[in-house]
Amino acid sequence: MTLHQPPPGKGEMFTPAETGQTVAAGQLKAFIERIERLEEDKQAIADDIKDVFAELKGTGFDTKAVRTIIRLRRKDAAERQEEEAILDLYKAALGME
């Protein structure tokens, strides 16, 4: 399999299959490089979030409670209400209320 074509004028002839493999290899490399850059960005964002939680904790806030609030805010109101109703039902069944 050819990963790249030599410069034009070198006298080598390529079959369409080899040219297709070259194009596919180039596309694959581009996709992989994009994913690698995005993974780096994702790690940088994760590090930033960790720093914000450290600031939050340093200010005296309960990070576990804040994580719960963030998780709940991702849901719509109906989904939150359903989750809370089920939680209340389970707590009542266990005598926790």
C-alpha positions in Angstrom: 0.0 0.0 0.0 1.3 3.4 -0.9 1.0 6.0 1.8 1.9 8.9 -0.4 2.7 9.5 -4.0 6.1 10.5 -5.1 6.4 13.9 -6.8 5.1 14.1 -10.4 7.6 13.4 -13.1 9.4 10.5 -11.4 8.3 8.2 -14.1 6.3 5.8 -11.9 2.8 4.8 -13.0 0.1 4.3 -10.3 -2.9 2.2 -10.8 -6.3 3.6 -9.8 -6.3 1.3 -6.7 -3.0 2.7 -5.5 -4.2 6.3 -6.1 -7.4 5.5 -4.1 -5.3 4.0 -1.3 -3.2 7.2 -1.3 -6.3 9.3 -1.0 -7.8 7.1 1.7 -4.5 7.2 3.6 -4.5 11.0 3.4 -8.0 11.2 4.6 -7.4 8.8 7.4 -4.4 10.7 8.6 -6.4 14.0 8.5 -9.2 12.4 10.6 -6.7 11.0 13.1 -4.9 14.3 13.5 -8.2 16.1 14.0 -9.2 13.6 16.7 -5.8 14.0 18.4 -6.2 17.8 18.5 -9.8 17.4 19.9 -8.5 15.0 22.5 -5.9 17.6 23.5 -8.6 20.3 23.7 -10.8 17.9 25.8 -8.0 17.3 28.2 -7.3 21.1 28.5 -11.0 21.7 29.2 -11.1 18.9 31.8 -8.1 20.5 33.5 -9.9 23.9 33.5 -13.0 22.3 35.1 -10.8 20.6 37.7 -9.3 24.1 38.5 -12.7 25.6 38.9 -13.8 22.9 41.3 -10.6 23.5 43.3 -11.5 27.2 43.5 -15.1 26.3 44.4 -13.9 24.0 47.2 -11.3 26.6 48.4 -14.2 29.1 48.7 -16.0 26.7 51.0 -18.6 25.3 48.7 -19.5 21.6 48.7 -18.3 20.2 45.4 -20.4 17.1 45.6 -23.6 19.2 45.9 -22.4 21.4 43.1 -21.8 18.4 40.8 -25.4 17.2 41.7 -26.8 20.6 40.8 -24.9 20.6 37.5 -26.2 17.1 36.7 -29.8 18.2 37.5 -29.5 21.3 35.4 -28.7 19.2 32.3 -32.2 17.6 32.6 -35.4 19.2 31.7 -38.0 20.0 34.4 -40.2 16.9 33.8 -37.2 14.6 33.9 -36.0 16.2 37.2 -39.5 15.9 38.7 -39.7 12.2 37.7 -36.3 11.5 39.2 -37.2 13.3 42.4 -40.5 11.5 42.7 -38.9 8.1 42.3 -36.2 9.1 44.8 -38.9 10.2 47.3 -40.8 6.9 46.8 -37.7 4.8 47.4 -36.8 6.9 50.5 -40.3 6.5 51.9 -40.2 2.7 51.2 -36.9 2.5 53.2 -38.3 4.7 56.1 -35.9 7.5 55.3 -38.5 10.3 55.4 
